[in-house]
Amino acid sequence: MKNFGCLLLFVFFLTSCEQYQPPNKISFAGEAQGTYYAITYYDAQNRNLKTQADSLLKAFDQSVSLWVPQSIISRVNQGDSLVNLDEIFIHNFNLSKQIAKQTNGYFDFTVSPLVEAWGFSFKEKIVLTKTKIDSIKTLVNWEKVSLQDGKVIKSDPRIRFDFNAIAQGHSVDLLGQLLESKGIQSYLVDVGGEIRSKGTKPDGTKWRIGIEKPSLEANDDRSIQQVIELQDKSLATSGSYRKYYEENGKRYSHAIDPKTGYPVTHNLLSVTVIAASAAEADAYATAFLVMGLEKSKTLIPQLPAVEAYFISWDQENGFVIDWTTGFQNYLPHQ
């Protein structure tokens, strides 16, 4: 009887070994939203999900891309009252309202008229005066829009939306959800630097991400300032050192303060945010870049599970690094 039991145990061991398939590393990349995307995951079934990812990203653009003339957001901005809102648009709208409230309006998805006026869109910059800026500012206020019965309600039909500071992060979240729907629990999704991580690699190590060191000029070579480790968290970086233009010897950042109507002038160059979702990280990073270091550090303790890493410029000391207390948990152990 003892020998028979050992035989069963031996057969079970062999069968278990035959059934177990070590996960295969799958990686692919492509273009989306005017930038790149790159996805890496481990899958015992060795499935390549690039076709599904491309389809998802294409559908995403049809909802919230300002660069697609017939997208839902483009039609909303054009005043089309017959457009049907989809889940993607509604999610971006509702989350944008939430974060606008949390940040006291420093994140404002109705900032589109100012972004266009300053020349940071597909439209040419216009000649601006204080009077003109003050006039445009009357169209920028997230509290003047709402959703009612599946329709967008605006206090002024000229109000226009811009989800660029949150939508890319949301597309990352949707790609992650696509992978998870296939049973994949170890992945890293990157769309233009907005990142979502899940699980660890098969060897138990976390995903390692590099935070870019700010450059002094837009076309300078890229280098890494800090490496961090992620697991089941998302990350986004917003910086003012590559998206700008110079006019009459003055540099104008793409980060527009919706309260003043002008590009920010403080010395905060880059903000990297870690949050539960990539959409949240994306939006908070934008808000913090507009708010500046001190206001951001005052607000962050009031936000759930949000950490941030700041890089500023000081004329005497060069780059100055600061981070929230919890951010050190993501630094590699020496």
N, C-alpha and C positions, 0 to 999 in steps of 0.2 A: 504493500500500500504506500509505503514511504517512497519507493522508487517511482511509482505511478504519479505521485504528487510532484516529484522533482521534474518528471517528464513534462507534465502540464505547465509548470513554471517556465521550463526551458522553451517550450513551444510559444508561450505567451510573450516571452522576452524577444524571440526572433520575430514574431508577428508585429510587435510594437515597433521594433527597429525598422521593419520594412515599411510600415505605415507612416512613420515620421519623416517629413521632408523639411530639411532646413530651409528657412526663408531665403528667397533670391532677392538680390538688390536690383531694383528697377529704377532707372533714371531716364528722364526725357525733358526736353525744353522746347520752347517756341516763342512766338511773339503774340502779345496781347496788350490792349490799352495803350498803345504807343510805346511799349517797353517790352521787356522779356518776361518769361515765366520759366521756372525750373522746379521740377518735382522729383523727389527721391523717396522711395519707400521699399519696405521689405515684404515680400509676398510668397508664401509657400507654394501658391498655385502659378507663380511666374506670369501673372497677367500684365499686359501692357495696356494701360487705360488712357493713352494719349488721345485717341479719337473721342472718347467721352469727355475728357478735359477740354479739348478744343471746342466741342459742341457747347459745353457749359459756358465757356468764355464768350463765344459768339452770341449766345442768347443773352448773356449779361450785358454786352454792349448794346443790344437792341432795347434794353430797358433804361440804363442810366448813363450812357456815354453821350457827352455833349458833342462829340465828333461824328456822331451818326445823325444825319438830318432828320430821319424819321423815328428816332428812338423815342421812348415814352417821355423822358425828361425834356427832349428837344420840343416835342409837341406841347407839353405842359408849358414850357417857356414861351412858346408861340401863341399861347392862349387857346389851344384846342380843347374845348369843353367836352368833346365826344371821346377822347382817348380813354381807353380802359387801363387802369393801373394794375400791374402785376405784383406778385409777392416781393420781388426784388426791389422795386421802387418803394413799396410801402414800408419794407424793413428799413431801407436807407432813410426814408423820411422820418419814421418814428424814432429811430436811434439818433438821428441828427437833432431832433427836437430835444431828446433827453440830454444829450451831451451839451447842447447849447444852453440849456437851463443850468446844468451842473457847473459850467464854466462862466456863468454870468454873461453869456453872449460873445465871449471871445472866439468861440467856435460858432460860426453863423453860415449856414448853407444857402442863405439868400445873398451872399456877398458877390454873386456873379456880376452885377453891373459895375462894381468897383474893380474887380479883376480884369474885366474887359477894358474899362477906361484906362487902366494903367498899362495895358498892352500885354498882359499875361494870359492871353487866350488866342483863339484863331482870328480874332479881330485886331485891327491895327490900333495902336495907342492914339488917343485923341489929345488935343491941347487942353490941359487942365488948369483951372484957376480955383481959388478957394471957393468962390461962389458956385462953380460947376460941381466941385466935390461935395459941397454941402447939399446941393440939389440931388445928386446921385444917392447920397446917404439916406435920403428919405425912402428909398426903395430897398434898403437893407435893414431888415428886422425880422428875425425868425418868429417872433410872437404874432406877426400879422398874417400868418398862413396856418392852415389846418386841413385835416382830412375829415370829410363828412359824407357818409353813405358812399364811400369809394370814390369820391371826387375831391380834387384840390380846390380849396377855397382861399382866395387872396383878397386882402383888403384893397389892393391896387393891382390891376391886371398887368402892370409893367414889372412887377416883382418876378425875378428869375432865380432858378435854383442852380446850384453847383455842388454836386456830390463828390467832386474829385478828391476831397480830403478825407473821405470815408469809404467810398465805393471800392477802391482798389483793395482795401483791407477786407471788405465784405466778400469780394471775389475769392480771396485766399481762404476765407472761412468756408465758402461753398465748395471749393475744391477739396478741402479737408473733409467735409461732410460726405462728399462723393466717395472718397477713399474709405471712410469709415463704414459707409453703406455696403461696401464690398468686403467688410470684415478685416480691413487693414488697420492695424493698431500701432504701426511704427512708420512715421513719415515726416518729411519736411517739405513744406510748400512755400515757394518764394515767387512773388509777383512784384517785380520792380523794387525789391528791398522790403516789402511787407511780408512778414513771415509767420507761419503757424507750424508748431511742432506737436508731435504726438508720440508718446512712449519713448523708448530708448532704442538704440541699435541692438542687434542680436547679442553683442558682447557685453551689453549692460551699460555702455557709455552714453552720455547725453549728446544731443546735437550741439555742435560748436558753431557759433555765429560771430562774424567779425563786424565791429562798429567802425565805420569809415572815419578817418582823420580828416577834418575840414581842410580844404585847400584855400590858398590865397587867391587863386584865379580859377575860373570856371573849367578851363581845359587842362589843369594840372593833373599829373598822374595820381591814381588812387592808391591809398595806403591804409593799413589797419591801425586804429588807435587802441582798440581794446577787444579782446576775445571774450565771449560769454558762453555759458552753457544753458541750454533750454530743454525742458521736458514738460509737455502738456501746457505750454504757454505760447503766447503770440508776441510779436515784436514789430515795431515800426519806427522809422527814423524820419524826422523832418528837419531839413537844413536850408539855410539861406545862402550858402556859399557857392552854389552852382547855378541856381535859377535867379538871375538878376540881369539888369542892364545898366549901362552907364550913360549919363547924359550931362553935358556941361561939367564934367569932372566929378559928378556925384553918382554913387552907386544906389540903385533902387532894388530892394528885395522883393521877391514874389509874395512874401508873407504880408498880407494886407490886414491892418487893424480895422475891423468893422466899426469900431467906436469913433475913430478919428477920420477914417477914410483914406489914410496914407499908409505907405509901406512902413514897417517897423524900423526903428533906428537904434535899438539897443544892441549890445555887443554879444548877445546869445546867438551862436552860429548853428548849433545842432542840438536836437533833443531826441533821444531814443527812449521809447516807452515800452514796457512789458505789461501786458494785460491778459485777461482771459480770452479775448477774441482779437483777431487782427483788425477788425473794423473799429473796435474801441481804441486799440493801440494807435491806429492811423489817425483817428479824430483827435485823441488827446495830444499826440505829438504835434499836430498842427496848432491846436489851441495853446499849448505851452510855448511854442515858438513865438506866437503872437504876444502872449502875456509877458514873457520874459522870465528870468530865473526866480526872482524873489516872489512874485505873485504865484508862480507855478508851485514852488515849494510850500507855500502857505495852503494852497488848495489840495494838493495830492493826499495828505492824510485823511481828507474827507471822502476820498474815492475808494471804492472797494477793490483791493488786490491790484493796485496800480503802482508801479515803480518806474523811476526815470533816471537817465544818465545825461548830464548836460556838459556841453563844451562851449566855452565862451572865449572871447579874445580880449586880452588886456595889452595895452601899448607897452607896458613895462615888462610884463611877465610872459607874454605870448599866450599860448593856449592854456586855459584854466579849466580843470575838470572838477565837477561836482556831481553827487548822486544822492538819491534818497537812501535811507538807512537799509531798507530791505533789498536794495539792488545788489549789495555785496553778496547775497546768497546765490547770485548767478555768475559770480566770478569763478574761474577755474581754481581748484584747490592746488596750491603749490606743493 
